[in-house]
Amino acid sequence: MDSIIAELTGAQALQVLRRLAAKHNDVSQAVIAEARLVLAAVDLHAVAQHICLMLATPDFDDLNHRSGRTRYGYVDPVDAMYDIFTEQLDPFKDQLHTYRSLSMREEETAYLQGIILGLYTFEEKPQGELADWYTDMPFDTADELFQEWKTHRGLTEADTEMKDFLYASCPRWADALCGPPVSIND
């Protein structure tokens, strides 16, 4: 029996799981509990490393394939680069929105910190053939996601935990993202 389970594709295994959960409430509750545990295991440093890896992967062949003359006109290399950059980050943005839609606030914050740290690290130590083409994209994306996070939380500024993280992990971006620190002596 184990050999049958081992041979299932991911989609088939998901179908079996859904069928079992639909037939048995106790299985459904156990699946939900396990899913929450899996989603709750956010390692912001692993997220950051994955971001750096994903951004370093595209090369000039990817850029050349997407830019230049096409049958529909001309695609500027900068526009093609932006498309490549956003496509690399889409899975991370999707996961961030999943945490938000499930009201998993702590996990959402940790995942956002991982994204911001990954973007910051990539900008500080760019790797890959196209690294120089990304220009302001890492910071602009971090700022966009950070502002979205604040708005969703109903905050006008970052909370203390996020500020501490930004000043400790992304010092060059911290003031721009959340404003300069306020001194008690001011």
Secondary structure, DSSP 8 states (H G I E B T S, - for coil): -HHHHHH--HHHHHHHHHHHHHH-HHHHHHHHHHHHHHHH---HHHHHHHHHHHHHS--HHHHHHHSEEETTEEE-HHHHHHHHHHHHHHHHHHHHHHHHHTT-HHHHHHHHHHHHHHHHHHHHS--STTGGGGTTHHHHHHHHHHHHHHHHHT-SS--HHHHHHHHHH-HHHHHHHH-----TT-
